[in-house]
Structure formats: C-alpha cells, structure tokens
Amino acid sequence: MDFTLLSGLAVIHIIALISPGPDFAIIIKMATQQKRPVATACALGISVAILIHTLLSLLGISLMIRQSELAYTFVQCIGISYLAWMGFQALKSALKQVKNKPINESLAPVNTKEPLNTSPAQTAVISTFKGFKVGLFTNLLNPKALVFFITLFTVLITPEVNLATKTVATTLLFILSLAWFSLLAVFLSKANIQSKLLSISHIIDGLVGIIFIGVALTIALNLINSF
C-alpha cells in the first residue's frame, strides 16, 4: 500500500473539492433553497459521479475518450449544453424572484416578528431523486471533471501501482467527496441559516447561473479554438 501516494491524492482532491465551481455552486443552491434530504441527495449524486470518473480513469476509458477527437467533442458538446441550460434556469429563477420581490414586500404584514418566506417552498420544490440526478449530471457531464481525473490518475496512478492502492484510492476519493458535500448540505440547510439565505436566494441563483454559463462558455471557446 502506497500511503504517500494516497496522501498526495487526498490533498489534491480536497483542494479541488473546496474550489468554486459547478459542484460547489449547485450544492449551495440546493442546500439553501430545498429541504435537507434533497440537498444531501445532490451531494450523493456528485460523489457518485466522481466515483464514476475515478473508475473510468482507472480503466483507461476516460483517456480513450480524450484521445478520440470525435468522442471528446461529443462529450464536450453535451457538457456545454447541460451546463448552459442549468445556468440559464438559475438566471431565469433569479430574474423571476427579483421581479416578484416588490409585490411580496408590499403584501407583507406590518410590524410582524415572523420572517417572511423562510421556507424552501419559496422556490420550486423538487424530489429527492431529482436532487440526486442534478448532482450526478452536474459533475458527470462537466468535461473539466473528465480532464481533471485523467490528469490526476495519469500522473499519480501509474501502471506500477498495485490493485490494493487503486481500490483504496477510489474509495478515498468517494468518501472525501461525500463527506465534504454532505457537510455543506447539512450545514447550509439548517433552519436558521436557510431562512437567512433565502432572503438573498435571487443573488445565489444569479451567481450559480453566472458560474454555470461561465464554465460552459470557457469549454465552448476552448472547443472552437481546437479546430
């Protein structure tokens, strides 16, 4: 068992996990606007997608996709479409909330101590399974995640690494991912935190939309420049 390799792999993955990106953005959106089971399901979905990327990289399938111009272009196009659509939906939600906010405030009861619209019902409530799918596809269809894991495993997981180390590495990345995103989901979905963040849900949606569309545009420009 190569513990030095596993330690290095864990540190790199943790840095990638806490870095702002589509995964981080979608967890914040889910945790602040949906019920806790939906947010934790989203965290599980992201972690399962990372597990799939890990297995595909270990099996060499991801590298085969990357080396095939047609296959990689197809994957990029799907990823761009999904991320752009998610970004558009988030921006649409933000604009809708901004548009409706003056109406809601004008109808608010005077001198009440009760917070207004502090429930996840302020936005469209989705099922736990849909939360899982959103998390899964957000990571799985992100071409940047594909490249990240190809690079990570090409450099660190060489053919000389034994099966035991590869198995532990796969398990480690999944556990770290699940622990981090679940922690965010549980913490941000606390009633007192969620009620405060719901008042700026339009800002959260706007930032999420910008992140998703920004990533989609970056991938699209790289794809165009590659021709």
C-alpha positions as CSV (number, residue, x, y, z in Angstrom):
1,M,0.0,0.0,0.0
2,D,1.5,3.3,-1.1
3,F,0.4,5.7,1.7
4,T,2.5,8.6,0.3
5,L,0.6,8.4,-3.0
6,L,-2.7,8.2,-1.2
7,S,-1.9,11.2,0.9
8,G,-0.9,13.3,-2.1
9,L,-4.0,12.2,-3.9
10,A,-6.2,13.2,-0.9
11,V,-4.7,16.6,-0.6
12,I,-5.1,17.4,-4.3
13,H,-8.7,16.2,-4.3
14,I,-9.6,18.2,-1.2
15,I,-8.2,21.4,-2.8
16,A,-10.3,20.6,-6.0
17,L,-13.4,20.0,-3.8
18,I,-13.3,23.3,-2.0
19,S,-12.5,25.3,-5.1
20,P,-15.5,27.2,-6.5
21,G,-17.1,25.5,-9.5
22,P,-20.4,24.0,-10.7
23,D,-20.4,21.3,-7.9
24,F,-19.9,23.8,-5.2
25,A,-22.5,26.2,-6.7
26,I,-25.2,23.6,-7.1
27,I,-24.8,22.3,-3.5
28,I,-25.2,25.9,-2.2
29,K,-28.3,26.4,-4.3
30,M,-29.9,23.1,-3.2
31,A,-29.0,23.4,0.4
32,T,-30.3,27.0,0.7
33,Q,-33.5,26.5,-1.3
34,Q,-34.5,22.9,-0.9
35,K,-35.2,20.5,2.0
36,R,-32.2,18.7,3.6
37,P,-32.9,15.3,2.0
38,V,-32.8,16.9,-1.4
39,A,-29.5,18.7,-0.7
40,T,-27.9,15.5,0.7
41,A,-29.2,13.5,-2.3
42,C,-27.5,16.1,-4.5
43,A,-24.3,15.6,-2.5
44,L,-24.5,11.9,-3.1
45,G,-25.1,12.4,-6.8
46,I,-22.0,14.5,-7.1
47,S,-20.0,11.9,-5.2
48,V,-21.3,9.0,-7.3
49,A,-20.3,11.0,-10.5
50,I,-16.8,11.4,-9.0
51,L,-16.7,7.7,-8.3
52,I,-17.7,7.0,-12.0
53,H,-15.0,9.4,-13.2
54,T,-12.4,7.6,-11.0
55,L,-13.4,4.2,-12.3
56,L,-13.4,5.4,-15.9
57,S,-9.9,6.9,-15.4
58,L,-8.5,3.8,-13.8
59,L,-9.9,1.6,-16.6
60,G,-8.4,3.9,-19.2
61,I,-11.8,4.7,-20.7
62,S,-11.6,8.4,-20.0
63,L,-8.2,8.6,-21.7
64,M,-9.6,6.8,-24.7
65,I,-12.4,9.4,-24.9
66,R,-10.0,12.2,-24.5
67,Q,-7.7,10.9,-27.3
68,S,-10.6,10.4,-29.7
69,E,-11.4,13.8,-31.3
70,L,-14.9,12.8,-32.2
71,A,-15.8,11.3,-28.8
72,Y,-14.3,14.1,-26.8
73,T,-16.0,16.7,-29.0
74,F,-19.3,14.9,-28.4
75,V,-18.8,14.8,-24.6
76,Q,-17.9,18.5,-24.6
77,C,-21.0,19.4,-26.6
78,I,-23.2,17.5,-24.1
79,G,-21.4,19.1,-21.2
80,I,-21.7,22.6,-22.7
81,S,-25.4,22.2,-23.4
82,Y,-26.2,20.9,-19.9
83,L,-24.2,23.5,-18.0
84,A,-25.5,26.3,-20.2
85,W,-29.1,25.1,-19.6
86,M,-28.6,24.9,-15.9
87,G,-27.1,28.3,-15.9
88,F,-30.0,29.7,-17.9
89,Q,-32.5,28.2,-15.5
90,A,-30.7,29.6,-12.5
91,L,-30.6,33.1,-14.0
92,K,-34.3,32.8,-15.0
93,S,-35.1,31.9,-11.4
94,A,-33.1,34.9,-10.2
95,L,-34.9,37.3,-12.5
96,K,-38.3,35.9,-11.6
97,Q,-37.5,36.4,-7.9
98,V,-36.3,40.0,-8.4
99,K,-39.4,40.8,-10.4
100,N,-41.8,39.4,-7.8
101,K,-39.9,40.8,-4.8
102,P,-41.6,44.2,-4.7
103,I,-45.0,42.6,-4.8
104,N,-44.2,40.2,-2.0
105,E,-42.8,43.1,0.2
106,S,-45.8,45.2,-0.5
107,L,-48.1,42.5,0.7
108,A,-46.1,41.7,3.8
109,P,-47.8,42.2,7.1
110,V,-46.8,45.3,9.1
111,N,-45.0,45.0,12.4
112,T,-44.7,41.2,12.4
113,K,-41.9,39.4,14.1
114,E,-42.3,36.4,11.8
115,P,-39.8,36.1,9.0
116,L,-41.4,36.2,5.5
117,N,-40.8,33.4,3.0
118,T,-38.4,31.4,5.2
119,S,-39.4,28.1,3.8
120,P,-37.9,26.1,0.9
121,A,-41.3,26.4,-0.7
122,Q,-40.3,29.9,-1.9
123,T,-38.7,28.2,-4.8
124,A,-40.0,25.1,-6.7
125,V,-39.6,22.1,-4.5
126,I,-38.1,19.1,-6.2
127,S,-37.9,15.4,-5.3
128,T,-35.0,13.7,-3.6
129,F,-34.3,11.6,-6.7
130,K,-34.2,14.8,-8.9
131,G,-31.8,16.3,-6.4
132,F,-29.6,13.2,-6.9
133,K,-29.8,13.5,-10.7
134,V,-28.9,17.2,-10.7
135,G,-25.8,16.5,-8.6
136,L,-24.9,13.4,-10.7
137,F,-25.2,15.2,-14.1
138,T,-23.6,18.4,-12.9
139,N,-20.3,16.6,-12.2
140,L,-20.6,13.8,-14.7
141,L,-21.3,16.0,-17.7
142,N,-18.6,18.5,-16.9
143,P,-15.8,17.9,-19.4
144,K,-13.4,19.7,-17.0
145,A,-14.0,17.0,-14.4
146,L,-13.1,14.4,-17.0
147,V,-9.8,16.1,-17.8
148,F,-9.1,16.6,-14.1
149,F,-9.3,12.9,-13.3
150,I,-7.4,11.9,-16.5
151,T,-4.6,14.2,-15.5
152,L,-4.7,13.2,-11.8
153,F,-4.6,9.5,-12.5
154,T,-2.1,9.6,-15.4
155,V,0.4,11.4,-13.1
156,L,-0.2,9.6,-9.8
157,I,-1.7,6.2,-10.6
158,T,0.9,4.6,-12.9
159,P,0.7,1.0,-14.1
160,E,3.1,0.0,-11.3
161,V,0.6,0.9,-8.6
162,N,-1.0,-2.3,-7.2
163,L,-4.6,-3.1,-7.1
164,A,-5.0,-2.5,-3.3
165,T,-3.7,1.0,-3.6
166,K,-6.0,1.7,-6.6
167,T,-9.0,0.3,-4.6
168,V,-8.2,2.4,-1.6
169,A,-7.7,5.5,-3.8
170,T,-11.1,5.0,-5.4
171,T,-12.8,4.6,-2.0
172,L,-10.9,7.5,-0.6
173,L,-12.0,10.0,-3.3
174,F,-15.6,8.9,-3.0
175,I,-15.6,9.3,0.8
176,L,-13.9,12.6,0.8
177,S,-16.4,13.9,-1.8
178,L,-19.4,12.6,0.0
179,A,-18.1,14.0,3.4
180,W,-17.4,17.5,2.0
181,F,-20.6,18.0,0.0
182,S,-22.8,16.3,2.7
183,L,-21.3,18.7,5.3
184,L,-22.2,21.7,3.1
185,A,-25.7,20.3,2.5
186,V,-26.4,19.7,6.2
187,F,-24.8,22.9,7.4
188,L,-26.5,25.2,4.9
189,S,-29.9,23.5,5.2
190,K,-30.2,24.3,8.9
191,A,-33.4,26.2,9.5
192,N,-31.8,29.4,10.9
193,I,-29.1,29.5,8.2
194,Q,-31.5,28.6,5.4
195,S,-34.1,31.3,6.5
196,K,-31.4,34.0,6.3
197,L,-30.0,32.8,2.9
198,L,-33.5,32.6,1.4
199,S,-33.7,36.3,1.5
200,I,-30.8,36.5,-0.9
201,S,-31.8,33.5,-3.0
202,H,-32.0,35.6,-6.1
203,I,-28.4,36.6,-5.6
204,I,-27.4,32.9,-5.1
205,D,-29.3,31.9,-8.2
206,G,-27.7,34.7,-10.1
207,L,-24.2,33.7,-9.1
208,V,-24.9,30.0,-9.8
209,G,-26.1,31.0,-13.2
210,I,-23.0,33.0,-13.9
211,I,-20.7,30.1,-12.8
212,F,-22.5,27.5,-14.9
213,I,-22.7,29.7,-18.0
214,G,-19.1,30.9,-17.5
215,V,-17.8,27.3,-17.4
216,A,-19.9,26.4,-20.4
217,L,-18.6,29.4,-22.4
218,T,-15.0,28.5,-21.4
219,I,-15.4,25.0,-22.6
220,A,-17.1,26.2,-25.8
221,L,-14.3,28.7,-26.6
222,N,-11.6,26.0,-26.0
223,L,-13.5,23.7,-28.3
224,I,-13.8,26.3,-31.0
225,N,-10.1,27.2,-30.7
226,S,-9.1,23.5,-31.0
227,F,-10.5,23.4,-34.6
